[in-house]
Amino acid sequence: MHLLGTRDLARDEAINLLDIAEDMAAVQEREVKKLPTLRGKTVVNLFFEDSTRTRISFEAAAKRLSADVINFSAKGSSVSKGESLKDTAQTLQAMGADGVVIRHHASGAPHTLATSGWIDAGVINAGDGTHEHPTQALLDAFTMRRRLHGGASRGRGLDGARVVIVGDILHSRVARSNVWLLATLGAEVELVAPPTLVPVDTAAWPATIGYDLDAALAGAPDVVMMLRIQAERMHAAFFPNSREYARTWGLDDARFDRLPGTTMVMHPGPMNRGLEISARAADSPRSTVREQVANGVSVRMAALYLLLSSERGEA
Amino acid sequence: MRERHLITGATLPTGERADILLDGGVIGEVGSIADAAGATVFDADGLIALPGLVDLHTHLREPGYEQSETVLTGTQAAAAGGFTAVFAMANTFPVADTAGVVEQEATLGRAAGYATVQPIGAVTVGLKGAELAELGAMARSRANVRVFSDDGFCVSDPLLMRRALEYVKAFDGVIAQHAQEPRLTEGAQMNEGALSGELGLTGWPAVAEESIIARDVLLAEHVGSRLHVCHVSTAGSVEVIRWAKARGIDVTAEVTPHHLLLTEDLVKDYDPRFKVNPPLRRTEDTLALRAALADGTIDIVATDHAPHPVEAKQSEWDAAANGMVGLESALSVVHAAVVETGLLSWADVARVMSQAPARIGRLRGHGEAIAVGAAPELTLYDPSAASVFDLDRLAGRSVNSPYLGRSLPGRVVATFHGGYTTFADGAVRDAGEVAVLAREAFDG
């Protein structure tokens, strides 16, 4: 079993994972946060791209399930000296990895790793290129579900929830994973971005596309998710400069103040305060940014549990 | 002692049944041949005889990238695919941008003896797109270069392209353009469309090809030059070329077998065997390309045979090399894409895979109709039942074929070059024998 994306995740599979994450979250409230579930299992965090936040979230998740964790960062390792993904995978295979959490700059690299036959381990995609970041979308959905339904979350989807995702859709694996997952869970998704930062053909996406943030916010959505905008995009003529971006597509104080008090403000982090999101919006009680981080550990525990305990079942 | 072959009962491209006598350096007789003393008899009942196939677009990789292919192994692949002549692209190391390199390639080809190797010269020094290579020196060299291409790179500078088009008129040359606007394809990984957006792969938009072709046909018209467009891959490009031809512009165009048969949805599993430049496109594009080949808008099929070592394809998609081997599978793929679908006859296949490429490349001794006095370049093809295309069908050094495991119709049964067999009974002929026969045939 692998978790490569949310595109092909069925509704009951997604809800099952979110429900297990609820169980994991309950454990996190105990004094002793550790479960013995994955004792003796080895999880490798294979990171070809720097991401301290995601790596430590997976590391915490694996350790709280009592797995042994090996962090394999491509920076400064043989990988940066030209070792191929295949050789790296075979090395991990030889070391007896049971699960591999992979972050890679190339879209599809986790898919290649999982289907190549180079390694038997289960694979979790921790973000690949501009393709998918399934655990981020799952933790976002988990966060939304908790805010909307509280203690009655279990077993539920996000039916009828209205979610506006704003920013660099073109390059965002978070946006893609969220679009597929939120639609599967029954939410209505609207994407808002400069036209340059939307893929050329999104006709088949289960989402509407708009260019006007104010119009989207006037609809009083349940969730506004702001995506990180990479400063280097402006050099490739995606938009003129950061001031114009912030004015047109940023969640500034004025826009934030016009939102209903019930609207959640989400951001996958790290944030560019003052660019895509104002400090006031980011720090307000409506912001879920810190909950997202905490929930990330629970969701990743659930993903690791499903990945590695199902393997145990097969054995 | 030159070989004599009596081929009996073959079906000519016209559909007539005939015996063919390959008599040393010439086709000696075509028709009903009672007997030919000393000839090896080859029963070709049920087989189609085609003039030896000519590939205007082959990457032989030598010098410089011999781990992928050499002139010897690449022409062995050619023989296995029914080809008797290949035009060798210039992106070797060193680049084929001087008379010395093109003469070396031609010499290696003659020595190997499996097919005529006609070098293509680079348009610009080192394929850098900055200054013209010594086009005249390559044309006047013993390699007799007439086709010039920076293939792999586009001659994107419009002024340089204009000058190149003009300059080669002096010796009846042609510029074969790799039409790819570089700025529009920075980091491009696959056809830009719905699927690229979903897979998160940087798009290679059709307009990046079409805009260069539009510019180049207008340049060719303005300076009265001859232009050839490599590996046309989009429906829009077909429209531009159709317009240019209607206007009387001297443009020819090629399509690869893979762009006739394969589509972008194969990229879904990120299998780098399907990574190629220009990328696999939509079904609509393959259909437009087939129609264009049938109505003459596209003149020829050329393989863009691009061998790569296994490690270049065993990787994540972004890191994988572009390209597919194509010589060995070309005829079966054309059979599947345009013959079985009723668009082309076997006479059309002879035109687009032999006669027209030889004419565009100004290559003598190839692409002639099967008739008395013609050069003894011949391919026998069994058009019957489909079979799974497997590793046994590959004869070059590299195995990056997108067709492995796929069922394809027909197979090449024998190839004759210079009057001797280079491929028969499912096997490439022994290299030592072929080298000796080649010396007798071409150096005598």
Chai-1 contact restraints between the chains, C-beta under 6 A:
chainA,res_idxA,chainB,res_idxB,connection_type,confidence,min_distance_angstrom,max_distance_angstrom,comment,restraint_id
A,S84,B,S315,contact,1.0,0.0,6.0,A-B,restraint_1
A,L85,B,S315,contact,1.0,0.0,6.0,A-B,restraint_2
A,L85,B,E316,contact,1.0,0.0,6.0,A-B,restraint_3
A,K86,B,Q314,contact,1.0,0.0,6.0,A-B,restraint_4
A,A106,B,E316,contact,1.0,0.0,6.0,A-B,restraint_5
A,A106,B,D318,contact,1.0,0.0,6.0,A-B,restraint_6
A,S107,B,G200,contact,1.0,0.0,6.0,A-B,restraint_7
A,S107,B,L201,contact,1.0,0.0,6.0,A-B,restraint_8
A,G108,B,Y270,contact,1.0,0.0,6.0,A-B,restraint_9
A,G108,B,W317,contact,1.0,0.0,6.0,A-B,restraint_10
A,A109,B,E316,contact,1.0,0.0,6.0,A-B,restraint_11
A,H111,B,Y270,contact,1.0,0.0,6.0,A-B,restraint_12
A,T112,B,Y270,contact,1.0,0.0,6.0,A-B,restraint_13
A,T112,B,E316,contact,1.0,0.0,6.0,A-B,restraint_14
A,G129,B,G200,contact,1.0,0.0,6.0,A-B,restraint_15
A,T130,B,G200,contact,1.0,0.0,6.0,A-B,restraint_16
A,H131,B,G200,contact,1.0,0.0,6.0,A-B,restraint_17
A,P199,B,G197,contact,1.0,0.0,6.0,A-B,restraint_18
A,V200,B,E192,contact,1.0,0.0,6.0,A-B,restraint_19
A,D201,B,G193,contact,1.0,0.0,6.0,A-B,restraint_20
A,D201,B,A194,contact,1.0,0.0,6.0,A-B,restraint_21
A,A204,B,A194,contact,1.0,0.0,6.0,A-B,restraint_22
